[in-house]
Amino acid sequence: MTCTEFLAMLDDLIDDSVTTEMRADLQEHLRGCEHCEVTLNTTRKTIQIYRSHEIYDMPPGLRERLHAAIMARCKKGC
């Protein structure tokens, strides 16, 4: 599994909506990729912080720009 494939499944992993087989593939990738492990942990922590504070709407396009920036960085580093 590549970092790009991992990142494409990140939402499903966090939402616990992946198959047992896919979860095993994702966990295997994490064992060998510190970058994706940090990304997963940071994303989980961000969600935890966000949920513990006032909820607000993201500006239009922010999610897409954020995702594109993460994907671009991953392609450079992996």
Sequence and secondary structure as in RCSB ss.txt:
>XXXX:A:sequence
MTCTEFLAMLDDLIDDSVTTEMRADLQEHLRGCEHCEVTLNTTRKTIQIYRSHEIYDMPPGLRERLHAAIMARCK
KGC
>XXXX:A:secstr
  HHHHHHHHHHHHTT S HHHHHHHHHHHHH HHHHHHHHHHHHHHHHHHTS      TTHHHHHHHHHHHHHH
HH 
